[in-house]
């Protein structure tokens, strides 16, 4: 408790800015208000804001571009491997277990997003969905937009802990891209469209079910791949 009480003003200000990023669901690359405006909003000096921004930049949460401003970092404070997943050699088993974890938590995240999103966030989510569909229709690689969709949707839940779970979600998408050659294609596009529509409707139950169906489809695709390669649908079979 003593350590908490004696934290410096820039450190406490950095925490407040961090909280603002998650509560208002700032997207990767989003520009923050200027130092003077932040100082006014947070009721601290401009120098305190500058020090707080420097602390957040050191933590990989913000990026400062001289002459342009301060932006949300693409890493958003995440280390390259926060869960130690790179140490797991059996990537097939890892992919299966990651999908199981996502089935446990991500449908509920989608439900919260539908219930808590703002009108502005809905517009941004629709924009991501449209860009994903455009990339697919043009035959471009869309998995990065897939990650952006799921990451932004998680932010709409307004749950601060969810941010720590995002690496697992992104890791699953990356593993699927590298390991499963047969993409779902149109099925993925329709799944994201259904999730987006449920969020637009503000229906937590619809968003929950749409996300559940999407993840189950991913599981089935993975099992088909395993069956083709090994003749077995039991990934735990030795």
Residue pairs with C-beta under 8 A, 6 or more apart in sequence:
9 44
9 48
10 48
10 51
10 52
10 55
11 52
11 55
13 42
13 44
13 48
13 49
13 51
13 52
14 52
14 53
14 55
14 56
16 42
17 32
17 38
17 42
17 52
17 53
17 56
18 56
18 61
19 160
20 26
21 61
21 72
22 155
22 158
22 160
22 163
23 158
25 118
25 121
25 152
25 155
25 156
25 158
26 32
26 72
27 72
27 124
27 152
27 155
28 72
28 73
28 74
28 76
28 148
28 151
29 71
29 72
29 74
30 71
30 72
31 69
31 70
31 71
32 38
32 53
32 62
32 69
32 70
32 71
32 72
33 41
34 69
35 46
35 49
35 50
35 53
35 70
36 46
38 49
39 45
39 46
39 48
39 49
42 49
53 62
53 64
53 70
54 64
56 62
56 77
57 63
57 64
57 73
59 77
60 73
60 75
60 76
60 77
60 78
60 79
61 72
61 73
61 75
61 76
61 77
62 70
62 71
62 72
62 73
63 70
63 71
63 72
63 73
63 74
64 70
64 71
65 71
76 163
77 163
78 166
78 167
81 167
82 164
82 167
83 167
83 168
83 171
85 94
85 98
85 167
85 168
85 171
88 94
91 175
91 179
92 179
92 226
92 235
93 235
93 236
94 175
95 172
95 175
95 176
95 179
95 222
96 219
96 222
96 235
98 168
98 171
98 172
98 175
99 172
99 215
99 218
99 219
99 222
101 168
102 168
102 169
102 172
102 215
103 212
103 215
103 216
103 219
105 165
106 150
106 154
106 169
106 211
106 215
107 207
107 208
107 209
107 211
107 212
107 215
108 208
109 153
109 154
109 157
109 159
109 162
109 211
110 153
110 195
110 198
110 199
110 207
110 208
110 210
110 211
111 204
111 205
111 207
111 208
111 211
112 156
112 157
112 158
112 159
112 204
113 153
113 154
113 156
113 157
113 199
113 207
114 198
114 199
114 201
114 202
114 203
114 204
114 206
114 207
115 202
115 204
116 156
116 157
116 158
117 125
117 156
117 199
117 202
118 156
121 152
121 155
121 156
122 199
122 200
124 152
125 149
125 152
125 153
125 156
125 196
125 199
126 196
126 200
128 145
128 148
128 149
128 152
129 149
129 192
129 193
129 196
131 145
132 142
132 145
132 146
132 149
132 189
132 192
133 189
133 192
133 193
135 141
135 142
135 145
136 142
136 185
136 186
136 188
136 189
142 188
143 173
143 174
143 176
143 177
146 173
146 188
146 192
147 169
147 170
147 173
147 174
149 192
150 169
150 170
150 173
151 166
151 169
151 170
153 195
153 199
154 162
154 163
154 165
154 166
154 169
155 162
155 163
156 199
172 218
176 218
176 221
176 222
179 225
180 221
180 222
180 225
181 225
182 221
182 224
182 225
184 191
184 217
184 218
184 221
187 217
188 214
191 210
191 213
191 214
191 217
192 214
194 210
194 213
194 214
195 207
195 210
195 211
195 214
197 206
197 210
198 206
198 207
198 209
198 210
199 207
223 233
223 235
226 232
226 233
226 235
227 233
